[in-house]
Amino acid sequence: MTGPYYYAAGDLLPHRRPVRWLSATVDRADMSEGLRNSAGTPGTVSDLTRAGHHDEITRLLGGGAAQTPAIMTAEGTVENPSAFAMEKHLEDFLVQNWRHTEFGRDFVIFEEDGEPAGQQYLTDTGPLDILAVSKDRKSLLVIELKKGRPSDAVVGQCLRYMGFVKDELAEEGQSVIGAIIALEDDQRIRRALAMVPKITFYRYQISFKLVKS
């Protein structure tokens, strides 16, 4: 329902424009981060149309929640933005707790000049998530987290990174293997990796407990 128009005294304040009050309200929790920032704090006035939020405001006034902005990567749009964020944190966790992971038993994070360099290691096709080398120095391990990306894209990216490592980093006699990590089982990845025995598929689980203090 639309309310009446309210006009300021045109002769005294000619710069004022008519205001139309709407009965609809919008919960800040339903707004995108960009709209929340543009809206400012209660009592402020913002030009939200000029800020580029017209379509979102129209949708919210119609009763729809804001859509989650798409995340773009080198392989295209991320299918699951929530998984993208979660698995980015998982990448940091794996590196920080490497010795306590399954990989930590046989591998160490790749180093250059005595410094850790294996996280987001830069290649000519982009940065790979984690690069490790076996403790016996016989194998290099490329780890890619799915991060919400399409299955075919993550398999292809892992293979490209493995090709880079083989051509540019592997020493004579060193093999290159890969690992893909995802939250959920993925039949498409399993089908593809059935023909690529050098890449292993892992799923991760998240758990926590409350400890009374």
Buried (B, 14 or more C-beta within 10 A) or exposed (E): EEEEEEEEEEEEEEEEEEEEEEEEEBEEEBBBEBBEEBBEEEEEEBEBEEBEBEEBBEBBEEEEBBEEEEBEBEBEEBBBBEBBBBBBEBBEEBBEEBEEEEBBEEBBBBEEEEEEBBBEBEBEEBEBBBBBBBEEEEBBBBBBBBBBBBBEBBBBBBBBBBBBBBEEBBEEEBEBBBBBBBBEEBEEBEEBBEEBEBBBBEEBEEEEEEEEE
